[in-house]
Amino acid sequence: MTDENKHSIATFAALKTAIANGEELSVKELLANQPMQELEKSYLIDLAKLTNNLNIIKLVENVPLSKK
């Protein structure tokens, strides 16, 4: 596993935790408008909807999709 993959996995885990805890600022910082795969984005949107935090839902919905 490369350092980039480890960072990506750690970032995704931190993102899930921040969304579940309703930490808008952390979510915004972790997303940093970086492209994301459609499956990851869909999962995070569903998670955000469970918390019913409209600001976090919008943050995740605005993330661009990666071309991969």
Secondary structure, DSSP 8 states (H G I E B T S, - for coil): --HHHHHHHHHHHHHHHHHHHT-HHHHHHHHTT--B-HHHHHHHHHHHHHHT-HHHHHHHHTS-B---
